[in-house]
Amino acid sequence: MVCCCNTIGNIFRLVIVCGCAFALLMQFLNIYSCDFIHSKSDDSLSIGIWFQTSSSFDGNIVDGDGGDGECNIDNGSYTAEENGLVAGARSALIISMLCGMSALVMVMFEWCICEICCAGLVEGLAFVGAWGCGLAVYMIYGIDGCGTLEEEINEGTTDDTISNFGTSLIPDSIINIPTGTDCDWGPGATYNLLACIAYFGCGILLCCTPQPKPICKQ
């Protein structure tokens, strides 16, 4: 029975390690992706967490300048000093990767070398931080140009008088809520989602599968 539990535990620890490695790879690819989101109004304008296409972008989505739509990694990342949502998305991605890396190192250390008291709790919290912060990256959909509630109301109403009357009744704190409907889902957003799913799955497996003896002691 002990041997069986060890075998099962070893298999699932391998799955967890591979899942973490996969998630980190997806997030690393996302760092250099220029297409986390792209504008519906300008097909050549795509925006990543750090990099963008050659259409003009200064922290807010604006009309393209007729660029060729190629990724501008060689020219450095765009500034996020005036856009807190972009800066927040960048911070969330870095924290998520640090949590994922920490969880990976701790799981591998316990699996290969020796068990540590209460390490499972710390590993579980690291996985929660990894997928939680990973989901927070999607706040970038709230940047200017991706649509607000006010824009949605205006687009859905042909009468300007009715539209202005309706928006005047709604508090600014609500009318300016970002909706993200003017931006499309890009490959980078898919990479990030896959990473979050992998972290979440690894956390579940960590809690629900038996812990094997360290490999060096088996």
Wavefront OBJ file of the C-alpha trace (Angstrom):
o trace
v 0.000 0.000 0.000
v 2.815 2.408 0.901
v 4.565 1.582 -2.357
v 1.328 2.197 -4.285
v 0.801 5.575 -2.599
v 4.382 6.533 -3.364
v 3.947 5.598 -7.013
v 0.717 7.566 -7.322
v 2.269 10.493 -5.461
v 5.323 10.458 -7.721
v 3.152 10.484 -10.835
v 1.090 13.431 -9.678
v 4.137 15.340 -8.447
v 5.546 14.952 -11.953
v 2.260 16.250 -13.367
v 2.403 19.252 -11.004
v 6.001 20.047 -11.952
v 5.215 19.778 -15.669
v 2.075 21.885 -15.192
v 4.064 24.634 -13.463
v 6.726 24.547 -16.162
v 4.022 24.781 -18.854
v 2.364 27.740 -17.099
v 5.654 29.597 -16.755
v 6.392 28.987 -20.441
v 3.006 30.413 -21.419
v 3.607 33.487 -19.272
v 7.106 33.938 -20.653
v 5.683 33.838 -24.175
v 3.095 36.376 -23.090
v 5.801 38.822 -22.017
v 7.012 39.021 -25.615
v 3.580 38.831 -27.206
v 2.382 41.958 -29.013
v -1.170 40.675 -29.240
v -2.778 40.326 -25.819
v -5.642 42.458 -27.112
v -6.285 44.213 -30.395
v -8.570 47.055 -31.362
v -11.753 46.295 -33.286
v -11.543 49.668 -35.017
v -7.974 49.170 -36.295
v -6.856 45.681 -37.338
v -3.203 46.754 -37.396
v -3.255 47.882 -33.754
v -2.428 45.084 -31.318
v -1.259 45.560 -27.761
v 0.665 43.250 -25.465
v 1.495 43.649 -21.807
v 4.905 45.159 -22.638
v 5.094 45.442 -26.404
v 2.862 46.617 -29.245
v 2.501 46.706 -32.978
v 3.848 49.537 -35.074
v 0.599 51.515 -34.949
v 0.869 54.494 -32.606
v 0.269 53.713 -28.955
v 1.227 55.811 -25.961
v -0.453 53.950 -23.115
v -3.964 54.387 -24.485
v -5.503 52.770 -27.527
v -5.622 55.356 -30.283
v -6.196 55.276 -34.017
v -3.349 53.657 -35.874
v -0.906 55.752 -37.839
v -0.899 53.478 -40.832
v 1.857 51.255 -39.453
v 2.569 47.822 -40.819
v 1.270 46.075 -37.723
v 4.562 44.305 -36.948
v 5.700 43.694 -33.395
v 8.064 46.357 -32.036
v 10.092 44.306 -29.555
v 13.389 45.711 -30.874
v 12.284 49.275 -30.120
v 11.640 48.620 -26.439
v 8.412 48.416 -24.456
v 5.842 51.174 -24.523
v 5.421 53.431 -21.503
v 2.777 52.787 -18.858
v 3.502 55.798 -16.648
v 0.159 57.436 -17.425
v -1.915 54.274 -17.420
v -2.340 52.537 -14.089
v -4.160 49.557 -15.611
v -1.232 48.685 -17.869
v 1.188 49.069 -14.963
v -1.089 46.934 -12.810
v -1.298 44.223 -15.462
v 2.494 44.149 -15.719
v 2.891 43.896 -11.943
v 0.258 41.154 -11.747
v 2.024 39.115 -14.412
v 5.408 39.390 -12.673
v 3.937 38.483 -9.267
v 2.085 35.548 -10.824
v 5.305 34.234 -12.368
v 7.201 34.655 -9.079
v 4.476 32.751 -7.206
v 4.483 30.028 -9.850
v 8.261 29.728 -9.748
v 8.234 29.597 -5.939
v 5.616 26.852 -5.956
v 7.604 24.888 -8.535
v 10.838 25.118 -6.520
v 9.152 24.130 -3.254
v 7.316 21.165 -4.784
v 10.492 19.901 -6.461
v 12.528 20.333 -3.258
v 10.024 18.329 -1.204
v 9.636 15.722 -3.914
v 13.348 15.198 -4.528
v 15.172 16.004 -1.271
v 13.164 16.199 1.961
v 9.778 17.037 3.411
v 9.272 20.402 5.116
v 6.717 21.066 7.850
v 3.692 23.074 6.611
v 5.241 23.343 3.146
v 1.976 22.161 1.564
v 0.157 25.213 2.934
v 2.800 27.585 1.582
v 2.789 25.813 -1.783
v -1.003 26.032 -1.934
v -0.906 29.761 -1.201
v 1.739 30.202 -3.898
v -0.543 28.509 -6.436
v -3.466 30.720 -5.369
v -1.249 33.767 -5.824
v -0.123 32.490 -9.221
v -3.556 31.980 -10.760
v -5.152 34.879 -8.868
v -2.578 37.400 -10.042
v -2.663 35.782 -13.465
v -6.368 36.598 -13.762
v -5.659 40.159 -12.619
v -3.612 40.655 -15.801
v -6.896 41.003 -17.684
v -7.386 44.429 -16.110
v -5.595 45.724 -19.216
v -8.951 45.404 -21.005
v -10.024 48.489 -19.055
v -7.582 50.867 -20.755
v -8.891 53.836 -22.694
v -10.178 52.825 -26.103
v -11.467 49.413 -25.072
v -14.910 50.802 -24.314
v -16.850 52.125 -21.318
v -20.446 51.838 -20.187
v -21.104 55.358 -21.471
v -19.879 54.410 -24.944
v -22.076 51.308 -24.898
v -25.143 53.408 -24.034
v -24.331 55.963 -26.729
v -23.825 53.274 -29.370
v -27.102 51.600 -28.476
v -29.133 54.829 -28.705
v -29.653 56.717 -31.974
v -31.280 59.732 -30.316
v -28.588 62.034 -28.863
v -31.081 63.748 -26.559
v -32.183 60.478 -24.980
v -28.581 59.298 -24.760
v -27.392 62.481 -23.043
v -30.350 62.408 -20.658
v -29.685 58.786 -19.749
v -25.972 59.265 -19.136
v -26.609 62.396 -17.063
v -28.712 60.356 -14.622
v -25.996 57.761 -14.054
v -23.156 58.653 -11.629
v -19.700 59.096 -13.150
v -18.380 56.222 -11.036
v -20.742 53.896 -12.908
v -20.882 55.478 -16.360
v -17.085 55.263 -16.698
v -16.878 51.564 -15.831
v -14.719 49.884 -18.532
v -16.381 47.122 -20.531
v -13.587 46.018 -22.875
v -16.081 45.387 -25.676
v -14.122 47.458 -28.213
v -11.095 45.172 -27.917
v -10.763 41.599 -29.148
v -9.144 38.621 -27.429
v -5.619 37.959 -28.680
v -3.187 35.009 -28.495
v -1.446 36.535 -25.474
v -4.716 36.465 -23.537
v -5.024 32.769 -24.421
v -1.478 32.073 -23.172
v -2.347 33.784 -19.908
v -5.589 31.845 -19.502
v -3.811 28.536 -20.085
v -1.258 29.485 -17.421
v -4.008 30.312 -14.915
v -5.785 27.016 -15.609
v -2.511 25.119 -15.178
v -1.743 26.824 -11.850
v -5.277 26.179 -10.606
v -5.105 22.529 -11.618
v -1.713 22.100 -9.970
v -3.075 23.551 -6.737
v -5.994 21.120 -6.775
v -3.702 18.155 -7.425
v -1.394 19.253 -4.625
v -4.265 19.182 -2.130
v -6.001 16.020 -3.349
v -3.153 13.615 -4.109
v -0.919 11.683 -1.679
v 2.487 13.124 -0.869
v 5.255 10.639 -1.705
v 8.439 10.152 0.238
v 11.346 12.190 -1.150
v 12.948 10.420 -4.099
v 16.319 10.289 -2.350
v 14.719 8.330 0.526
v 12.616 5.910 -1.495
l 1 2 3 4 5 6 7 8 9 10 11 12 13 14 15 16 17 18 19 20 21 22 23 24 25 26 27 28 29 30 31 32 33 34 35 36 37 38 39 40 41 42 43 44 45 46 47 48 49 50 51 52 53 54 55 56 57 58 59 60 61 62 63 64 65 66 67 68 69 70 71 72 73 74 75 76 77 78 79 80 81 82 83 84 85 86 87 88 89 90 91 92 93 94 95 96 97 98 99 100 101 102 103 104 105 106 107 108 109 110 111 112 113 114 115 116 117 118 119 120 121 122 123 124 125 126 127 128 129 130 131 132 133 134 135 136 137 138 139 140 141 142 143 144 145 146 147 148 149 150 151 152 153 154 155 156 157 158 159 160 161 162 163 164 165 166 167 168 169 170 171 172 173 174 175 176 177 178 179 180 181 182 183 184 185 186 187 188 189 190 191 192 193 194 195 196 197 198 199 200 201 202 203 204 205 206 207 208 209 210 211 212 213 214 215 216 217 218
